[in-house]
């Protein structure tokens, strides 16, 4: 089936690709200059409560650990000190906030995603998990897509996630009634998005466009959403909540895992617990997609878990295909990151239909939507495109040799004839 598919270039690429390559070249040169200028300078970081996390072979037992997670052949232990058995890799991480999401108002003209990602495929039958701030599952654009809701912000007994499966536990209307009851007891909703970021990400992936006559539909409007709430109202999460969410997803039948967030602190590669967890999801056959981060254009700013060679790291470009100035940039060395680029400027997607932190950014002509910038939005767009490819050729065909697949399904933007750059990776990911 894959042999009969032709790769499409978004309409904006054909006449402008040469200019985009020149702009990418400028971004690369600026990034190199900034690296030479700024890399020797110390980077001050605010004081935060920290804990130590050890990434070990699952066969290694660590005594006195506060918590543990076993991801197949890899175990992660939370420790009070950096002492761990031989064979373990230890990283110090902030307890809270360990990771955060951002609501960045649009710096470019708002444009429908359907303009950039036309396809005869719709993501039908593809399951996409989103670890974020929850979702407005009552939104007209998302009611059709939400199938599973899980919360690690409000939990059931013994720390287990609070889970609602549509059609098993009840309808979304009944979920909302229960969610409101939970709020009356603990002061927070279990699944409802109280920030806005998660709703925007979910709508970018699978929004139907129902509130706009189809104009602002997502990239894969028939994909199924499994929404895991690990981030609180202020857009932050503890490392434990993120690890809990990834552990919960390990044995779930999802095809793609969208991680539109950045873990704070220096990316320590295979010593990073979130990287280790994300890699085990990838080894389990899931396609893990993560944001490159919004700390560009300084090099070496791609964040965890996107630094992993098994995770798809997504950079942001604007509607003209130019690198977004905020998009995280990789560095020389292996692996080259990010992997691909997607639209991350002026992205119009659903916003909660009740007051949240996203309310100030609503479109004045349709207050069911907001326009945002960020690699979070680009990551969601890339997850949508990959959902189209999974429908077209199957998950195994995408995941089996992921880097080669990304290379073949991206339009290069490098002016230096490089197969991959540390600004836009292989280039702009295109749909089938």
VENKAPE-V626433 format. One record per backbone hydrogen bond with DSSP energy under -1.0 kcal/mol. CO is the residue of the C=O (numbers start at 0). NH is the residue of the N-H. E is the energy in kcal/mol with one decimal. If there is no record, write none. Layout:
<<CO;NH;E> <CO;NH;E>>
//
This chain:
<<1;4;-1.4> <9;12;-2.4> <12;16;-1.5> <15;19;-2.5> <16;20;-2.4> <17;21;-1.9> <18;22;-2.3> <19;23;-2.5> <20;24;-2.3> <21;25;-2.2> <22;26;-2.1> <23;27;-2.6> <24;28;-2.6> <25;29;-2.7> <26;30;-2.5> <27;31;-2.5> <28;32;-2.5> <29;33;-2.8> <30;34;-2.2> <31;35;-2.4> <32;36;-2.1> <33;37;-3.2> <34;38;-2.3> <37;40;-1.8> <48;94;-3.3> <50;92;-2.9> <51;78;-4.1> <52;90;-2.3> <53;76;-2.5> <54;88;-2.4> <55;74;-3.1> <56;59;-2.2> <66;77;-2.5> <68;75;-3.0> <70;73;-1.7> <72;57;-2.5> <73;70;-3.3> <74;55;-2.9> <75;68;-2.3> <76;53;-2.8> <77;65;-2.7> <78;51;-1.9> <84;87;-1.6> <88;54;-3.1> <90;52;-2.8> <92;50;-2.6> <97;263;-2.9> <98;236;-2.0> <99;261;-1.6> <103;372;-2.8> <110;347;-1.0> <111;114;-1.3> <112;115;-1.5> <112;116;-1.6> <121;221;-2.7> <122;125;-2.0> <125;223;-3.1> <126;254;-2.2> <126;255;-1.9> <127;225;-2.5> <128;257;-3.4> <129;227;-3.0> <131;229;-2.4> <131;230;-2.0> <134;136;-1.5> <135;138;-1.7> <138;141;-1.7> <138;142;-1.6> <140;207;-1.9> <141;145;-1.8> <144;224;-2.6> <146;165;-2.5> <147;226;-2.5> <148;163;-2.9> <149;228;-3.3> <150;161;-1.6> <155;158;-1.1> <156;159;-1.7> <159;155;-3.1> <161;150;-1.5> <163;148;-2.6> <164;167;-2.1> <164;168;-2.8> <169;166;-2.1> <170;174;-2.0> <171;175;-2.4> <172;176;-1.9> <173;177;-2.3> <174;178;-2.8> <175;179;-2.5> <176;180;-1.6> <177;181;-2.5> <178;182;-2.3> <179;183;-1.9> <180;184;-1.1> <181;185;-2.9> <182;186;-2.0> <190;134;-1.8> <195;199;-1.9> <196;200;-2.4> <197;201;-2.7> <198;202;-2.5> <199;203;-2.0> <200;204;-1.8> <201;205;-3.0> <202;206;-2.1> <203;218;-2.5> <204;219;-3.0> <206;217;-3.1> <208;211;-1.9> <208;213;-3.7> <211;214;-1.4> <213;216;-1.0> <219;222;-2.1> <223;127;-3.3> <224;146;-2.6> <224;147;-1.5> <225;129;-2.6> <226;149;-2.4> <227;131;-2.3> <228;151;-3.4> <231;234;-2.2> <234;100;-2.1> <235;231;-2.6> <236;97;-2.4> <236;98;-1.4> <237;241;-1.7> <238;242;-2.6> <239;243;-2.7> <240;244;-2.3> <241;245;-2.5> <242;246;-2.6> <243;247;-2.4> <244;248;-1.6> <248;251;-1.6> <251;253;-2.0> <254;286;-2.6> <255;128;-3.3> <256;288;-2.9> <257;130;-1.9> <258;260;-1.5> <258;290;-1.7> <261;99;-1.6> <267;270;-2.0> <268;271;-1.9> <271;275;-2.4> <272;276;-2.2> <273;277;-2.8> <274;278;-2.5> <275;279;-1.6> <276;280;-1.7> <277;281;-2.0> <278;282;-2.5> <279;283;-1.2> <280;285;-2.0> <281;284;-1.8> <286;256;-2.7> <287;311;-3.0> <288;258;-3.1> <289;313;-2.2> <291;302;-1.1> <292;327;-2.8> <303;262;-2.2> <304;307;-1.7> <307;310;-1.2> <311;289;-3.1> <312;338;-2.4> <312;339;-1.9> <313;291;-2.1> <314;341;-1.9> <315;323;-2.6> <316;343;-2.9> <317;320;-2.0> <321;317;-2.4> <323;326;-1.3> <325;295;-2.6> <328;300;-2.8> <329;299;-1.3> <338;425;-3.5> <339;314;-2.7> <340;428;-2.1> <341;316;-2.0> <343;373;-2.7> <345;110;-2.0> <346;371;-2.0> <348;369;-2.4> <355;358;-1.2> <357;360;-2.0> <358;361;-1.7> <360;370;-1.1> <365;368;-1.7> <367;350;-2.3> <368;362;-2.7> <369;348;-2.0> <370;105;-1.3> <371;346;-2.2> <373;377;-1.7> <374;378;-2.6> <375;379;-2.0> <376;380;-2.3> <377;381;-2.5> <378;382;-2.5> <379;383;-2.2> <380;384;-2.3> <381;385;-2.7> <382;386;-1.9> <383;387;-1.7> <384;388;-1.9> <385;389;-2.5> <386;390;-2.2> <387;391;-2.0> <388;392;-3.1> <389;393;-1.8> <393;397;-1.1> <394;398;-3.0> <395;399;-2.3> <400;404;-2.3> <401;405;-2.7> <402;406;-2.3> <403;407;-2.1> <404;408;-1.5> <408;429;-2.5> <410;427;-2.1> <420;424;-1.4> <421;329;-2.3> <423;426;-1.9> <424;420;-1.9> <426;340;-2.4> <427;410;-2.4> <430;7;-1.3>>
//
